[in-house]
Amino acid sequence: MTGDSTLFSAAADARLRAQAPLAARLRPATIDDVVGQEHLVGPGRPLRRLTERDRLSSVIFWGPPGTGKTTLALAIAGTTARAFEQLSAVSAGVKDVREVIERARQRLGEREQGTILFLDEIHRFSKAQQDALLPAVEDGTLVLIGATTENPYFEVNPPLRSRSTLFRLEPLDSHAVRTLLERGMEMEGVTASPDAIELLSDRVGGDGRQALTALEVAIAIAGDDGGGGNQVDVGVEHVEAALSTSALRYGRDDHYDVISAFIKSMRGSDPDASIYWLARMLEAGEDARFIARRMVILASEDIGLADPMALVVADAAARAVEFVGLPEAQLSLAEAVIYLA
């Protein structure tokens, strides 16, 4: 029965891997395969040197979604000789943490093998739950790798934070996103037009997971359009459908030209033109937080004390973007734009 169970378990694992999302199947096995975050894993950079020498102490990765926090933790696990345990703060509790600590102590005593605990969404742990990690982190029983999208200075307990090195992960640049897309297309055995790749890399805002997820959907749509042929070629229309956005031509030069036109329209007291440029930016996928920041700057620099309420209105719109998000915050931005113009 044991042999049969092992066989069935291996078959189930293989099937799960085959059915896993593209982003999961492309996760690197070692730190050498990580895409992006060159300031951390590039040649001679601190995280790479600590990992290669197996001298990594507890760390906290923080940054926007899709920047590679989980990927980096798994790559570190594949590079070091330590055992790897993974928990999610969404579902785990103190009992789970204590069980991991106990297993780590056994490994250390029986095999002199250290343990890395990767704790995803660490900011979701309460103060008491985070405190349960302190003794094991402090005495070296565990090397903690925490991952969070929130600022650890506010969301992670000071005692735990002081025992960890903070590493900030940045949104992936367009070159890194294209590299991921190329790997994804190679794995799936498909091709894509340059315009489709450019559109996809421009629209995901540095989120590698979103890029690969959208690529996977675009591949499925292109396969259906191709009538079941062997060769799948992803086009702009397939990426548009996957992203549910309209592909306005909006390159890097357009980014600066359009935001300039937007600011000049408000500066020139033209609400109609201001709303047009706002709508064009939002439709093209411009970052709403960037738009809101420019409105706050205009309220301070161009309007100033002529109308002190302008800054209050612009700040309220920026807060709405953070708390409500798009598409609902489009109304808040539009109302603020009309006021500022």
Phi, psi and omega per residue, in radians:
M1 nan -0.609 -3.131
T2 -1.132 -0.761 3.125
G3 -1.113 -0.739 3.121
D4 -1.104 -0.731 3.140
S5 -1.093 -0.728 3.116
T6 -1.106 -0.729 3.139
L7 -1.098 -0.824 -3.136
F8 -1.143 -0.649 3.126
S9 -1.129 -0.740 3.119
A10 -1.121 -0.712 3.126
A11 -1.134 -0.703 3.120
A12 -1.133 -0.734 3.114
D13 -1.088 -0.738 3.132
A14 -1.110 -0.705 3.135
R15 -1.187 -0.691 3.101
L16 -1.094 -0.721 3.118
R17 -1.094 -0.706 -3.129
A18 -1.173 -0.547 -3.095
Q19 -1.640 -0.051 -3.103
A20 -1.152 2.690 3.063
P21 -1.003 2.702 -3.104
L22 -0.988 -0.704 -3.137
A23 -1.045 -0.652 3.129
A24 -1.272 -0.683 -3.125
R25 -1.209 -0.413 -3.101
L26 -1.615 0.005 -3.110
R27 -1.071 2.325 -3.065
P28 -1.225 2.638 3.129
A29 -1.481 -0.484 -3.140
T30 -2.383 2.977 -3.082
I31 -1.176 -0.378 3.119
D32 -1.161 -0.408 -3.074
D33 -1.648 -0.007 -3.099
V34 -1.210 2.368 3.119
V35 -1.765 2.278 3.131
G36 1.467 -3.032 3.132
Q37 0.952 0.762 -3.121
E38 -1.076 -0.470 3.138
H39 -1.196 -0.250 3.116
L40 -1.903 -0.697 -3.003
V41 -2.029 0.084 3.067
G42 -1.187 2.952 -3.128
P43 -0.944 2.208 3.095
G44 1.348 0.013 -3.117
R45 -1.381 2.763 -2.910
P46 -1.042 -0.804 -3.071
L47 -1.172 -0.673 3.100
R48 -1.101 -0.794 -3.095
R49 -1.120 -0.728 3.123
L50 -1.138 -0.680 -3.117
T51 -1.220 -0.813 -3.098
E52 -1.117 -0.552 3.123
R53 -1.543 0.007 -3.102
D54 0.968 0.708 -3.123
R55 -2.001 0.313 -3.067
L56 -1.184 2.244 2.986
S57 -1.779 -3.090 -3.039
S58 -1.067 2.430 -3.088
V59 -2.398 2.786 3.002
I60 -2.230 2.128 3.049
F61 -1.629 2.219 3.061
W62 -2.382 2.495 -3.100
G63 2.939 3.061 -3.097
P64 -1.106 2.850 3.079
P65 -1.053 2.566 3.048
G66 1.366 0.221 -3.129
T67 -1.633 -0.102 3.007
G68 1.870 0.444 -3.117
K69 -1.139 -0.895 3.119
T70 -1.156 -0.735 3.121
T71 -1.007 -0.772 -3.122
L72 -1.152 -0.694 3.108
A73 -1.098 -0.748 3.135
L74 -1.189 -0.620 3.103
A75 -1.160 -0.678 3.076
I76 -1.094 -0.731 3.113
A77 -1.052 -0.622 3.132
G78 -1.343 -0.260 -3.100
T79 -1.674 -0.566 -3.093
T80 -1.601 2.991 3.128
A81 -1.667 0.110 -3.078
R82 -1.480 2.721 3.018
A83 -1.220 2.703 -3.056
F84 -2.214 2.184 3.050
E85 -2.113 2.547 -3.087
Q86 -2.304 2.296 3.059
L87 -2.322 2.671 2.998
S88 -1.953 2.238 -3.130
A89 -1.160 -0.236 3.102
V90 -1.179 -0.670 -3.036
S91 -2.021 -0.309 -3.076
A92 -1.492 2.767 3.089
G93 -2.333 -3.008 -3.116
V94 -1.052 -0.669 3.138
K95 -1.023 -0.759 3.126
D96 -1.122 -0.720 3.127
V97 -1.076 -0.769 -3.120
R98 -1.145 -0.610 3.097
E99 -1.154 -0.704 3.092
V100 -1.106 -0.756 3.132
I101 -1.080 -0.706 3.138
E102 -1.137 -0.745 3.097
R103 -1.128 -0.647 3.117
A104 -1.108 -0.708 3.112
R105 -1.129 -0.698 3.123
Q106 -1.102 -0.776 3.128
R107 -1.065 -0.772 -3.092
L108 -1.110 -0.691 -3.117
G109 -1.341 -0.671 -3.059
E110 -1.490 -0.685 -3.015
R111 -2.145 0.016 -3.069
E112 0.966 0.628 3.124
Q113 -1.871 2.240 3.087
G114 -1.331 2.984 -3.111
T115 -2.317 2.364 2.994
I116 -1.811 2.232 3.011
L117 -1.862 2.039 3.043
F118 -1.660 2.046 -3.120
L119 -1.976 1.790 -3.130
D120 -1.364 2.580 -3.141
E121 0.966 0.798 -3.048
I122 -1.031 -0.455 -3.127
H123 -1.157 -0.276 3.122
R124 -1.399 -0.215 3.059
F125 -1.275 2.421 3.050
S126 -1.251 3.024 3.119
K127 -1.051 -0.746 -3.136
A128 -1.126 -0.679 3.131
Q129 -1.177 -0.724 3.093
Q130 -1.145 -0.647 3.140
D131 -1.106 -0.492 3.140
A132 -1.118 -0.373 -3.138
L133 -1.452 -0.378 -2.947
L134 -0.978 -0.891 -3.084
P135 -1.038 -0.733 -3.113
A136 -1.220 -0.616 3.093
V137 -1.215 -0.718 -3.069
E138 -1.191 -0.691 -3.094
D139 -1.588 0.031 3.060
G140 1.485 0.118 3.070
T141 -1.051 -0.690 3.137
L142 -2.149 2.551 2.835
V143 -1.806 2.022 -3.097
L144 -1.581 2.283 2.911
I145 -2.037 1.854 3.098
G146 -1.697 2.557 3.105
A147 -2.236 2.355 -3.129
T148 -2.660 2.578 3.014
T149 -1.609 -0.126 -3.108
E150 -1.730 2.783 3.135
N151 -1.173 2.026 -3.077
P152 -1.133 -0.346 3.113
Y153 -1.171 -0.347 3.112
F154 -1.871 -0.491 -2.947
E155 -1.872 -0.245 -3.141
V156 -1.933 2.354 -3.110
N157 -0.972 2.394 3.139
P158 -0.919 -0.745 -3.141
P159 -1.075 -0.697 3.132
L160 -1.267 -0.691 -3.135
R161 -1.138 -0.657 -3.111
S162 -1.209 -0.335 3.120
R163 -1.657 0.092 -3.086
S164 -2.203 2.640 3.014
T165 -1.623 2.293 -3.119
L166 -1.618 2.255 3.065
F167 -2.137 2.129 -3.138
R168 -1.582 2.181 3.075
L169 -1.711 2.288 -3.102
E170 -1.691 2.724 3.016
P171 -0.975 2.494 -3.120
L172 -1.149 2.435 3.057
D173 -1.358 2.992 -3.033
S174 -1.092 -0.592 3.127
H175 -1.132 -0.749 3.134
A176 -1.146 -0.714 3.117
V177 -1.097 -0.735 3.119
R178 -1.108 -0.669 3.094
T179 -1.055 -0.764 3.098
L180 -1.077 -0.757 -3.126
L181 -1.114 -0.697 3.118
E182 -1.108 -0.714 3.096
R183 -1.125 -0.694 3.130
G184 -1.127 -0.733 3.125
M185 -1.163 -0.657 3.106
E186 -1.123 -0.732 3.132
M187 -1.136 -0.673 -3.104
E188 -1.498 -0.172 3.123
G189 1.208 0.689 -3.125
V190 -2.197 2.971 3.043
T191 -2.148 2.904 3.126
A192 -2.599 2.619 3.116
S193 -1.268 2.662 3.095
P194 -0.984 -0.660 3.133
D195 -1.138 -0.641 3.124
A196 -1.157 -0.739 3.120
I197 -1.143 -0.736 -3.141
E198 -1.108 -0.769 3.135
L199 -1.072 -0.802 -3.103
L200 -1.130 -0.761 -3.117
S201 -1.205 -0.516 3.141
D202 -1.352 -0.482 -2.976
R203 -1.577 -0.262 -2.996
V204 -1.572 -0.063 3.052
G205 1.072 0.614 3.114
G206 1.372 0.214 -3.137
D207 -1.670 1.790 -3.087
G208 -1.121 -0.673 3.140
R209 -1.132 -0.729 3.114
Q210 -1.128 -0.656 3.129
A211 -1.066 -0.802 -3.114
L212 -1.250 -0.615 3.088
T213 -1.135 -0.780 3.123
A214 -1.139 -0.657 3.089
L215 -1.079 -0.747 -3.135
E216 -1.077 -0.731 3.108
V217 -1.167 -0.752 3.132
A218 -1.069 -0.664 3.110
I219 -1.101 -0.741 3.127
A220 -1.109 -0.720 3.136
I221 -1.169 -0.752 3.129
A222 -1.107 -0.642 3.111
G223 -1.111 -0.701 3.098
D224 -1.153 -0.722 3.136
D225 -1.164 -0.495 -3.105
G226 -1.386 -0.025 3.086
G227 1.261 0.406 3.085
G228 1.449 0.294 3.106
G229 -1.237 2.900 -3.097
N230 -1.235 -0.670 -3.066
Q231 -1.634 2.146 3.114
V232 -1.891 2.197 3.124
D233 -2.125 2.038 -3.088
V234 -1.483 2.221 3.123
G235 -1.962 3.094 -3.123
V236 -1.018 -0.708 -3.104
E237 -1.110 -0.556 3.115
H238 -1.271 -0.673 3.096
V239 -1.182 -0.714 3.093
E240 -1.004 -0.795 3.140
A241 -1.131 -0.670 -3.131
A242 -1.181 -0.641 -3.122
L243 -1.560 -0.202 -3.074
S244 0.985 0.694 3.096
T245 -2.314 2.754 3.063
S246 -1.625 2.322 -3.022
A247 -1.493 1.404 2.977
L248 -1.204 2.501 3.081
R249 -1.228 2.006 -2.995
Y250 -2.662 1.323 -3.136
G251 -1.470 -2.953 -3.089
R252 -1.123 -0.718 3.108
D253 -1.139 -0.701 3.113
D254 -1.069 -0.633 -3.140
H255 -0.956 -0.853 -3.113
Y256 -1.301 -0.639 3.137
D257 -1.143 -0.756 -3.073
V258 -1.242 -0.737 3.128
I259 -1.154 -0.577 3.076
S260 -1.141 -0.762 3.110
A261 -1.114 -0.659 3.121
F262 -1.078 -0.841 -3.124
I263 -1.148 -0.745 -3.126
K264 -1.140 -0.577 3.122
S265 -1.168 -0.737 3.086
M266 -1.193 -0.694 3.126
R267 -1.090 -0.579 -3.138
G268 -1.558 0.177 3.107
S269 0.987 0.827 3.113
D270 -2.068 1.555 -3.071
P271 -1.122 -0.596 -3.132
D272 -1.118 -0.833 3.128
A273 -1.142 -0.658 -3.139
S274 -1.083 -0.761 3.127
I275 -1.151 -0.655 3.117
Y276 -1.063 -0.841 -3.106
W277 -1.196 -0.599 3.061
L278 -1.078 -0.825 -3.125
A279 -1.094 -0.690 -3.137
R280 -1.119 -0.732 3.137
M281 -1.138 -0.785 -3.121
L282 -1.144 -0.705 3.132
E283 -1.140 -0.578 -3.124
A284 -1.408 -0.103 3.094
G285 1.639 0.275 3.098
E286 -1.062 2.574 3.142
D287 -1.171 2.061 -3.101
A288 -1.089 -0.527 3.114
R289 -1.170 -0.621 3.082
F290 -1.122 -0.766 3.121
I291 -1.058 -0.796 -3.112
A292 -1.097 -0.684 3.120
R293 -1.085 -0.735 3.139
R294 -1.145 -0.574 3.097
M295 -1.194 -0.678 3.102
V296 -1.126 -0.718 3.113
I297 -1.093 -0.786 3.132
L298 -1.081 -0.712 -3.135
A299 -1.075 -0.591 -3.127
S300 -1.442 -0.801 -2.989
E301 -1.467 -0.693 -3.007
D302 -1.716 -0.536 -3.124
I303 -1.750 -0.909 3.023
G304 0.984 -2.364 -3.070
L305 -1.311 -0.125 3.041
A306 -1.071 -0.542 3.056
D307 -2.662 1.536 -3.097
P308 -1.000 -0.412 -3.141
M309 -1.217 -0.313 -3.117
A310 -1.051 -0.742 3.131
L311 -1.172 -0.646 3.113
V312 -1.092 -0.772 -3.129
V313 -1.162 -0.774 3.140
A314 -1.111 -0.724 3.121
D315 -1.131 -0.669 3.114
A316 -1.118 -0.691 3.104
A317 -1.130 -0.721 3.118
A318 -1.098 -0.688 3.109
R319 -1.163 -0.644 3.110
A320 -1.101 -0.668 3.103
V321 -1.066 -0.728 -3.113
E322 -1.239 -0.746 -3.017
F323 -1.497 -0.623 -3.052
V324 -1.744 -0.749 -3.109
G325 1.374 3.064 3.112
L326 -1.515 2.655 0.121
P327 -1.520 -0.172 -3.030
E328 -1.047 -0.630 -3.085
A329 -1.247 -0.123 3.066
Q330 -1.021 -0.692 3.132
L331 -1.137 -0.716 3.126
S332 -1.088 -0.762 3.114
L333 -1.121 -0.756 -3.111
A334 -1.105 -0.759 3.128
E335 -1.105 -0.696 3.120
A336 -1.178 -0.687 3.120
V337 -1.063 -0.776 3.133
I338 -1.082 -0.711 3.128
Y339 -1.124 -0.804 -3.096
L340 -1.163 -0.558 -3.123
A341 -1.381 nan nan
